[in-house]
Amino acid sequence: MKFITVTELRPRLLEIVSEIEATKEQFVVTKNGKPVVLIQFVTDEAFAGLKASTSEAKATIAGGITYDKTPAVPAPPPEPEPKKDEMDKLYSPKKAESSEGKGGKGHGKK
């Protein structure tokens, strides 16, 4: 098992992947001195098993980590439909008031 930092991995990723493929050795990627990712060779059989388990919406990955498609935050409940009288208030045309005869500006002579 080899250790490599995220900073070291970035420019050498293709080289590291080729090394893992050739030697089947594991790499632990560290960030700020703590291990965060394990990179390892995957056999065809192991990958086929992983694909099969993801079809059930949950896949168990090495180390007991699981992936769940359930959203972290539930969707809000749907808005209730407005009642007919509320709809009438919202969409009924308002009667336009005329300004004639109410001291408004008219089109008469000065």
CORBELMO-V596011 format. One record per residue. N is the residue number from 1. PSI is psi in degrees with one decimal (none if undefined). D_CENTER is the distance of its C-alpha to the mean C-alpha in Angstrom with 1 decimal. Layout:
n=N psi=PSI d_center=D_CENTER
n=N psi=PSI d_center=D_CENTER
This chain:
n=1 psi=130.6 d_center=33.1
n=2 psi=154.5 d_center=32.5
n=3 psi=141.5 d_center=30.5
n=4 psi=143.7 d_center=28.9
n=5 psi=160.3 d_center=27.0
n=6 psi=-41.9 d_center=23.8
n=7 psi=-40.8 d_center=26.0
n=8 psi=-34.3 d_center=28.5
n=9 psi=-39.8 d_center=26.0
n=10 psi=-56.3 d_center=24.5
n=11 psi=-12.7 d_center=27.6
n=12 psi=14.1 d_center=28.9
n=13 psi=-49.3 d_center=25.9
n=14 psi=-39.5 d_center=27.7
n=15 psi=-43.6 d_center=30.9
n=16 psi=-43.4 d_center=29.3
n=17 psi=-43.0 d_center=27.7
n=18 psi=-40.2 d_center=31.2
n=19 psi=-42.8 d_center=32.9
n=20 psi=-42.3 d_center=30.7
n=21 psi=-39.1 d_center=31.4
n=22 psi=-40.3 d_center=35.2
n=23 psi=-13.6 d_center=35.7
n=24 psi=19.1 d_center=33.1
n=25 psi=149.3 d_center=32.8
n=26 psi=148.1 d_center=29.7
n=27 psi=133.8 d_center=28.2
n=28 psi=123.5 d_center=26.7
n=29 psi=129.8 d_center=24.6
n=30 psi=151.7 d_center=25.2
n=31 psi=124.1 d_center=23.7
n=32 psi=38.1 d_center=26.0
n=33 psi=-0.3 d_center=28.3
n=34 psi=139.1 d_center=26.1
n=35 psi=132.1 d_center=24.9
n=36 psi=-25.4 d_center=21.2
n=37 psi=141.1 d_center=21.0
n=38 psi=124.6 d_center=23.5
n=39 psi=125.9 d_center=24.1
n=40 psi=160.0 d_center=26.5
n=41 psi=142.9 d_center=28.1
n=42 psi=126.1 d_center=27.0
n=43 psi=162.2 d_center=29.7
n=44 psi=-40.0 d_center=29.3
n=45 psi=-43.5 d_center=30.0
n=46 psi=-39.8 d_center=27.4
n=47 psi=-39.5 d_center=24.8
n=48 psi=-41.2 d_center=26.0
n=49 psi=-37.9 d_center=25.7
n=50 psi=-43.3 d_center=22.2
n=51 psi=-39.6 d_center=21.3
n=52 psi=-39.9 d_center=23.2
n=53 psi=-27.0 d_center=21.5
n=54 psi=-21.4 d_center=18.0
n=55 psi=-15.7 d_center=19.4
n=56 psi=10.3 d_center=19.7
n=57 psi=-7.5 d_center=15.9
n=58 psi=132.8 d_center=16.8
n=59 psi=131.4 d_center=18.0
n=60 psi=122.3 d_center=20.3
n=61 psi=164.3 d_center=20.3
n=62 psi=137.5 d_center=23.3
n=63 psi=6.3 d_center=24.0
n=64 psi=11.2 d_center=22.7
n=65 psi=135.2 d_center=19.0
n=66 psi=153.6 d_center=17.1
n=67 psi=129.9 d_center=13.6
n=68 psi=131.4 d_center=12.8
n=69 psi=-0.3 d_center=10.6
n=70 psi=130.3 d_center=11.4
n=71 psi=144.3 d_center=8.9
n=72 psi=-33.9 d_center=9.9
n=73 psi=123.0 d_center=11.0
n=74 psi=150.4 d_center=13.0
n=75 psi=145.2 d_center=13.2
n=76 psi=153.8 d_center=16.3
n=77 psi=152.9 d_center=19.5
n=78 psi=149.6 d_center=20.6
n=79 psi=139.9 d_center=23.2
n=80 psi=147.2 d_center=26.7
n=81 psi=136.6 d_center=28.6
n=82 psi=148.7 d_center=31.3
n=83 psi=162.0 d_center=34.9
n=84 psi=-43.0 d_center=37.4
n=85 psi=-31.8 d_center=39.3
n=86 psi=-38.0 d_center=36.3
n=87 psi=-41.0 d_center=35.4
n=88 psi=-40.6 d_center=39.0
n=89 psi=-39.4 d_center=38.9
n=90 psi=-37.9 d_center=35.8
n=91 psi=5.2 d_center=37.0
n=92 psi=137.9 d_center=40.8
n=93 psi=136.9 d_center=42.6
n=94 psi=144.0 d_center=44.3
n=95 psi=127.7 d_center=48.0
n=96 psi=132.6 d_center=48.9
n=97 psi=140.7 d_center=51.8
n=98 psi=143.1 d_center=54.6
n=99 psi=-6.2 d_center=55.8
n=100 psi=137.6 d_center=59.3
n=101 psi=6.0 d_center=61.8
n=102 psi=24.4 d_center=59.6
n=103 psi=13.1 d_center=60.6
n=104 psi=-179.8 d_center=57.9
n=105 psi=128.1 d_center=58.4
n=106 psi=-175.3 d_center=60.4
n=107 psi=22.7 d_center=61.7
n=108 psi=-179.7 d_center=65.3
n=109 psi=158.2 d_center=67.8
n=110 psi=none d_center=68.1
